Amino acid sequence: MKWMHLPEMDHRGIRALASAATTALLQVCSLVASLDASALTSQTISFAALSGKSFDAAPFAISATASSGLAVGFISLTPSICTVAITTVTIQGAGICTIQALQAGDAIYTAAPTVNQTFTVAKAAQTITFAALAGKTYGAAPFAISAAASSRLMVTFVSTTTAVCTATGAMVTIITGGSCTIQAQQAGNGNYYAAANANQTFAVAKAAQTITFAALAGKTYGNSPFTVSATASSGLAVTFASTTTTVCTVNGSTVTIRAGGTCTLQAAQAGNVSYSAAPVVSRSFTVNMGAIVQYTYDSAGNVIKIERARPP
């Protein structure tokens, strides 16, 4: 065998030869790919329109077919609104959801043109569950209330009868007796519509009260007018009346002696919107006549003259 001797080349010649070989190889590969592609069959995807959903919709299945009979895959182009796992779509938020169907092809079929289907995800409705509230009595301590929204969003409370009760956060404070109405509200968000307000009304009964009226010391006819006092547990003003006006009279809290005998005074407190009337408290004391020995009466039986005994 005879060997052929190639002329010696420097590194620049070797590099030029390698470049020419690479270019020729790429041209061959491109030609082969072109021939292969022209031999593949095209395909299309049938993907029907998707109906609108609400945010609270359950995950649902979708389907599409390829004319090739190959399996179709799905992806979500709006993952903040909806996601897709295989063929199951899950709603993530209200808005516009776009699902894309695709088929990548194989050794026989070219990749199919992708098909998109878009649908609207509407906000979901929500409701409030707010149980009845028990009646209270004026003077009751502030108390907590609660309610729940089907959305699980936080419920807020307001009083629609602020003269009777107020609501701060979830605490209700009684202001006076009457009828208290608390309203539960949930304003909604990007995924839920506002809930219908829910009201609960309860009665605030009047509180009981008592009067403290100390015993009164005896008096003697001729003593100067004097004052009396009493207090109500409600802090409301107490009024006085005499039930023995022939012996004593009262004006405001000032008592005037009119004759000897037994003087009976009544202390009363009529109550108001928050307190019931207090039980009346009576106090009696004796008015001594001293040296007085003679009464003169008018035709109605009233004492019109009292005379002292005259010395002999």
Backbone hydrogen bonds in HBPLUS format (Angstrom, degrees):
<---DONOR---> <-ACCEPTOR-->    atom                        ^
c    i                          cat <-CA-CA->   ^        H-A-AA   ^      H-
h    n   atom  resd res      DA  || num        DHA   H-A  angle D-A-AA Bond
n    s   type  num  typ     dist DA aas  dist angle  dist       angle   num
A0013-GLY N   A0010-ASP O   3.12 MM   3  5.51 127.4  2.41 106.9 119.4     1
A0014-ILE N   A0010-ASP O   3.21 MM   4  6.60 158.0  2.26 151.8 158.2     2
A0015-ARG N   A0011-HIS O   3.09 MM   4  6.22 161.9  2.12 146.9 151.0     3
A0016-ALA N   A0012-ARG O   3.16 MM   4  6.30 156.3  2.22 142.2 147.9     4
A0017-LEU N   A0013-GLY O   3.00 MM   4  6.23 156.3  2.06 149.1 155.3     5
A0018-ALA N   A0014-ILE O   3.05 MM   4  6.32 156.9  2.11 151.5 157.1     6
A0019-SER N   A0015-ARG O   3.11 MM   4  6.29 157.7  2.16 147.8 153.4     7
A0020-ALA N   A0016-ALA O   3.11 MM   4  6.33 158.0  2.16 146.8 152.1     8
A0021-ALA N   A0017-LEU O   3.13 MM   4  6.38 152.2  2.21 144.8 152.1     9
A0022-THR N   A0018-ALA O   3.03 MM   4  6.26 158.9  2.07 151.1 156.1    10
A0023-THR N   A0019-SER O   3.10 MM   4  6.30 163.2  2.12 151.7 155.5    11
A0024-ALA N   A0020-ALA O   3.19 MM   4  6.37 158.0  2.24 143.4 148.9    12
A0025-LEU N   A0021-ALA O   3.06 MM   4  6.31 152.5  2.14 147.0 154.4    13
A0026-LEU N   A0022-THR O   3.06 MM   4  6.32 161.4  2.10 155.8 159.5    14
A0027-GLN N   A0023-THR O   3.16 MM   4  6.36 153.4  2.23 146.2 153.1    15
A0028-VAL N   A0024-ALA O   3.16 MM   4  6.42 150.8  2.25 142.7 150.0    16
A0029-CYS N   A0025-LEU O   3.01 MM   4  6.33 160.9  2.05 153.0 157.7    17
A0030-SER N   A0026-LEU O   2.99 MM   4  6.14 161.0  2.03 148.6 153.3    18
A0031-LEU N   A0027-GLN O   3.10 MM   4  6.26 153.6  2.17 141.3 148.2    19
A0032-VAL N   A0028-VAL O   2.99 MM   4  6.29 157.0  2.04 150.0 156.3    20
A0033-ALA N   A0029-CYS O   2.93 MM   4  6.18 162.4  1.96 153.7 157.8    21
A0034-SER N   A0030-SER O   2.96 MM   4  6.12 155.8  2.02 144.7 151.4    22
A0035-LEU N   A0031-LEU O   2.97 MM   4  6.22 155.7  2.03 146.2 152.9    23
A0036-ASP N   A0032-VAL O   2.87 MM   4  6.16 151.4  1.95 147.3 155.8    24
A0037-ALA N   A0033-ALA O   2.85 MM   4  6.04 164.4  1.87 154.3 157.6    25
A0038-SER N   A0034-SER O   3.10 MM   4  6.19 161.7  2.14 145.4 150.4    26
A0039-ALA N   A0036-ASP O   2.98 MM   3  5.12 139.3  2.15  97.8 110.3    27
A0040-LEU N   A0037-ALA O   3.02 MM   3  5.26 150.8  2.11 107.0 115.0    28
A0041-THR N   A0108-ILE O   2.71 MM  67  6.04 169.5  1.72 160.7 161.1    29
A0110-THR N   A0041-THR O   2.81 MM  69  5.98 153.1  1.88 141.0 147.3    30
A0067-SER N   A0044-THR O   2.78 MM  23  5.43 160.2  1.82 157.2 163.5    31
A0046-SER N   A0065-THR O   2.73 MM  19  5.29 166.1  1.75 162.9 167.9    32
A0065-THR N   A0046-SER O   3.02 MM  19  5.29 156.1  2.08 144.4 150.1    33
A0053-LYS N   A0120-THR O   2.96 MM  67  6.38 159.4  2.00 156.7 163.5    34
A0122-ALA N   A0053-LYS O   2.75 MM  69  6.23 156.9  1.80 154.7 151.5    35
A0057-ALA N   A0054-SER O   2.91 MM   3  5.41 161.0  1.95 126.1 126.6    36
A0055-PHE N   A0122-ALA O   2.78 MM  67  5.94 136.9  1.96 162.4 171.0    37
A0060-PHE N   A0089-VAL O   3.02 MM  29  5.42 150.9  2.10 147.6 154.2    38
A0089-VAL N   A0060-PHE O   2.75 MM  29  5.42 167.5  1.77 167.8 163.9    39
A0062-ILE N   A0087-THR O   2.90 MM  25  5.47 148.4  2.00 153.9 163.3    40
A0069-GLY N   A0066-ALA O   2.80 MM   3  5.24 156.1  1.85 114.2 122.3    41
A0073-GLY N   A0102-LEU O   2.89 MM  29  5.34 171.9  1.90 166.3 163.9    42
A0102-LEU N   A0073-GLY O   2.91 MM  29  5.34 159.2  1.96 144.1 148.7    43
A0075-ILE N   A0100-GLN O   2.97 MM  25  5.33 147.8  2.08 144.5 154.4    44
A0100-GLN N   A0075-ILE O   2.80 MM  25  5.33 174.6  1.81 167.2 169.0    45
A0077-LEU N   A0098-THR O   2.89 MM  21  5.46 170.9  1.90 159.0 162.0    46
A0081-ILE N   A0078-THR O   2.92 MM   3  5.58 155.5  1.98 122.0 129.6    47
A0082-CYS N   A0078-THR O   2.96 MM   4  6.12 164.1  1.98 155.0 160.2    48
A0092-GLN N   A0081-ILE O   2.70 MM  11  4.79 171.3  1.71 132.4 130.7    49
A0093-GLY N   A0081-ILE O   3.20 MM  12  4.55 144.5  2.33 126.3 118.1    50
A0083-THR N   A0090-THR O   2.93 MM   7  5.31 158.1  1.98 148.4 155.5    51
A0090-THR N   A0083-THR O   2.83 MM   7  5.31 160.6  1.87 148.2 154.2    52
A0085-ALA N   A0088-THR O   2.87 MM   3  5.24 159.4  1.91 148.1 152.5    53
A0088-THR N   A0085-ALA O   2.96 MM   3  5.24 173.3  1.97 128.3 130.2    54
A0095-GLY N   A0121-VAL O   2.88 MM  26  5.09 152.7  1.95 131.7 140.1    55
A0121-VAL N   A0095-GLY O   2.70 MM  26  5.09 174.1  1.71 165.6 164.8    56
A0097-CYS N   A0119-PHE O   2.90 MM  22  5.46 167.6  1.92 174.0 172.1    57
A0119-PHE N   A0097-CYS O   2.92 MM  22  5.46 154.3  1.99 152.0 160.6    58
A0099-ILE N   A0117-GLN O   2.92 MM  18  5.44 166.8  1.93 161.0 159.7    59
A0117-GLN N   A0099-ILE O   2.91 MM  18  5.44 156.7  1.96 155.1 162.9    60
A0101-ALA N   A0115-VAL O   2.76 MM  14  5.20 170.7  1.77 156.0 158.7    61
A0115-VAL N   A0101-ALA O   3.07 MM  14  5.20 158.4  2.12 143.2 150.1    62
A0112-ALA N   A0103-GLN O   2.82 MM   9  5.38 154.4  1.88 156.2 164.9    63
A0106-ASP N   A0109-TYR O   2.91 MM   3  5.21 145.5  2.03 129.6 139.3    64
A0124-ALA N   A0191-ASN O   2.87 MM  67  6.30 163.2  1.90 149.8 147.0    65
A0193-TYR N   A0124-ALA O   2.92 MM  69  6.09 160.3  1.96 152.2 156.9    66
A0150-SER N   A0127-THR O   2.82 MM  23  5.46 156.9  1.87 157.8 164.8    67
A0129-THR N   A0148-ALA O   2.77 MM  19  5.29 166.8  1.78 161.4 165.9    68
A0148-ALA N   A0129-THR O   3.04 MM  19  5.29 158.2  2.09 143.6 149.5    69
A0136-LYS N   A0203-ALA O   2.96 MM  67  6.38 160.3  2.00 159.1 165.5    70
A0205-ALA N   A0136-LYS O   2.74 MM  69  6.21 153.8  1.80 157.3 152.0    71
A0140-ALA N   A0137-THR O   2.92 MM   3  5.75 146.3  2.03 152.3 155.3    72
A0138-TYR N   A0205-ALA O   2.84 MM  67  6.00 167.5  1.85 168.2 166.0    73
A0143-PHE N   A0172-VAL O   3.05 MM  29  5.43 151.3  2.13 146.5 152.5    74
A0172-VAL N   A0143-PHE O   2.79 MM  29  5.43 168.5  1.81 159.9 161.7    75
A0145-ILE N   A0170-ALA O   2.88 MM  25  5.48 148.9  1.98 154.6 163.2    76
A0152-ARG N   A0149-ALA O   2.85 MM   3  5.13 157.2  1.90 111.6 119.4    77
A0156-THR N   A0185-GLN O   2.88 MM  29  5.21 165.5  1.90 153.3 157.0    78
A0185-GLN N   A0156-THR O   2.79 MM  29  5.21 161.7  1.82 153.5 157.3    79
A0158-VAL N   A0183-GLN O   2.97 MM  25  5.30 150.6  2.06 145.4 154.7    80
A0183-GLN N   A0158-VAL O   2.74 MM  25  5.30 176.1  1.74 169.2 170.6    81
A0160-THR N   A0181-THR O   3.02 MM  21  5.67 164.1  2.04 153.8 159.0    82
A0164-VAL N   A0161-THR O   2.93 MM   3  5.62 151.1  2.01 119.6 127.8    83
A0165-CYS N   A0161-THR O   2.94 MM   4  6.13 164.5  1.97 155.0 160.2    84
A0175-ILE N   A0164-VAL O   2.69 MM  11  4.91 166.1  1.71 140.9 138.7    85
A0176-THR N   A0164-VAL O   3.24 MM  12  4.88 153.8  2.31 126.7 124.7    86
A0166-THR N   A0173-THR O   2.96 MM   7  5.32 154.3  2.02 146.2 154.6    87
A0173-THR N   A0166-THR O   2.92 MM   7  5.32 159.0  1.96 145.9 152.5    88
A0168-THR N   A0171-MET O   2.85 MM   3  5.27 163.1  1.88 157.1 161.0    89
A0171-MET N   A0168-THR O   2.94 MM   3  5.27 166.2  1.96 129.9 133.5    90
A0178-GLY N   A0204-VAL O   2.95 MM  26  5.06 164.8  1.98 135.4 138.4    91
A0204-VAL N   A0178-GLY O   2.68 MM  26  5.06 170.4  1.69 163.0 160.3    92
A0180-CYS N   A0202-PHE O   2.89 MM  22  5.45 166.2  1.91 175.5 171.2    93
A0202-PHE N   A0180-CYS O   2.87 MM  22  5.45 155.8  1.93 154.6 162.4    94
A0182-ILE N   A0200-GLN O   2.90 MM  18  5.46 166.0  1.92 162.0 160.0    95
A0200-GLN N   A0182-ILE O   2.94 MM  18  5.46 154.1  2.01 154.0 162.5    96
A0184-ALA N   A0198-ALA O   2.74 MM  14  5.11 172.2  1.74 155.3 157.3    97
A0198-ALA N   A0184-ALA O   3.08 MM  14  5.11 162.8  2.11 143.1 148.6    98
A0195-ALA N   A0186-GLN O   2.90 MM   9  5.44 156.3  1.96 156.6 164.5    99
A0189-ASN N   A0192-TYR O   2.98 MM   3  5.24 145.9  2.10 129.8 139.3   100
A0207-ALA N   A0274-SER O   2.71 MM  67  6.15 162.0  1.74 153.2 149.3   101
A0276-SER N   A0207-ALA O   2.85 MM  69  5.97 161.3  1.88 152.9 156.9   102
A0233-SER N   A0210-THR O   2.83 MM  23  5.47 157.9  1.87 157.7 164.7   103
A0212-THR N   A0231-THR O   2.77 MM  19  5.32 165.4  1.79 162.0 167.2   104
A0231-THR N   A0212-THR O   3.05 MM  19  5.32 155.4  2.11 143.8 149.7   105
A0219-LYS N   A0286-THR O   2.86 MM  67  6.25 161.6  1.89 156.7 163.0   106
A0288-ASN N   A0219-LYS O   2.74 MM  69  6.23 156.3  1.80 153.4 150.3   107
A0223-ASN N   A0220-THR O   2.88 MM   3  5.75 155.9  1.93 153.1 155.1   108
A0221-TYR N   A0288-ASN O   2.70 MM  67  5.94 170.1  1.71 173.8 172.4   109
A0226-PHE N   A0255-VAL O   2.99 MM  29  5.35 149.0  2.09 145.8 153.2   110
A0255-VAL N   A0226-PHE O   2.64 MM  29  5.35 172.0  1.65 169.3 166.6   111
A0228-VAL N   A0253-SER O   2.87 MM  25  5.46 147.5  1.98 151.0 161.5   112
A0235-GLY N   A0232-ALA O   2.86 MM   3  5.29 155.1  1.92 113.6 121.6   113
A0239-THR N   A0268-ALA O   2.86 MM  29  5.29 169.2  1.87 158.7 161.0   114
A0268-ALA N   A0239-THR O   2.84 MM  29  5.29 161.3  1.88 151.4 156.7   115
A0241-ALA N   A0266-GLN O   2.98 MM  25  5.22 141.7  2.13 141.5 151.5   116
A0266-GLN N   A0241-ALA O   2.73 MM  25  5.22 164.8  1.75 160.7 165.9   117
A0243-THR N   A0264-THR O   3.00 MM  21  5.69 165.5  2.02 154.6 159.2   118
A0247-VAL N   A0244-THR O   2.96 MM   3  5.63 150.3  2.05 117.8 126.3   119
A0248-CYS N   A0244-THR O   2.89 MM   4  6.10 167.2  1.91 157.0 161.3   120
A0258-ARG N   A0247-VAL O   2.63 MM  11  4.79 170.9  1.63 138.3 136.4   121
A0259-ALA N   A0247-VAL O   3.16 MM  12  4.48 146.6  2.27 125.0 118.7   122
A0249-THR N   A0256-THR O   2.98 MM   7  5.35 157.7  2.03 149.8 156.8   123
A0256-THR N   A0249-THR O   2.84 MM   7  5.35 161.8  1.88 151.3 156.6   124
A0251-ASN N   A0254-THR O   2.86 MM   3  5.24 158.2  1.90 148.8 154.4   125
A0254-THR N   A0251-ASN O   3.02 MM   3  5.24 168.5  2.04 124.4 126.8   126
A0261-GLY N   A0287-VAL O   2.95 MM  26  5.06 161.2  1.98 135.2 138.0   127
A0287-VAL N   A0261-GLY O   2.65 MM  26  5.06 167.1  1.66 163.2 164.9   128
A0263-CYS N   A0285-PHE O   2.84 MM  22  5.43 167.5  1.86 171.0 170.4   129
A0285-PHE N   A0263-CYS O   2.90 MM  22  5.43 147.0  2.01 146.5 157.4   130
A0265-LEU N   A0283-ARG O   2.84 MM  18  5.38 169.3  1.85 158.4 157.9   131
A0283-ARG N   A0265-LEU O   2.86 MM  18  5.38 157.1  1.91 155.5 163.2   132
A0267-ALA N   A0281-VAL O   2.77 MM  14  5.25 166.6  1.79 155.8 160.3   133
A0281-VAL N   A0267-ALA O   3.10 MM  14  5.25 163.9  2.13 149.5 153.6   134
A0278-ALA N   A0269-GLN O   2.86 MM   9  5.37 158.2  1.91 157.7 164.9   135
A0272-ASN N   A0275-TYR O   2.92 MM   3  5.20 144.1  2.05 129.9 140.4   136
A0292-ILE N   A0289-MET O   3.36 MM   3  5.51 167.3  2.37 122.8 123.7   137
A0293-VAL N   A0307-GLU O   3.27 MM  14  6.49 155.8  2.34 157.0 160.5   138
A0294-GLN N   A0307-GLU O   3.43 MM  13  5.26 155.7  2.50 152.4 150.9   139
A0307-GLU N   A0294-GLN O   2.90 MM  13  5.26 162.0  1.94 148.1 154.2   140
A0296-THR N   A0305-LYS O   2.56 MM   9  4.62 137.3  1.73 150.5 152.9   141
A0304-ILE N   A0296-THR O   2.55 MM   8  5.50 166.4  1.56 157.1 162.2   142
A0305-LYS N   A0296-THR O   3.02 MM   9  4.62 140.9  2.18 138.2 134.7   143
A0298-ASP N   A0302-ASN O   2.83 MM   4  5.44 146.0  1.95 145.4 156.1   144
A0301-GLY N   A0298-ASP O   3.00 MM   3  5.35 162.3  2.04 113.9 119.0   145
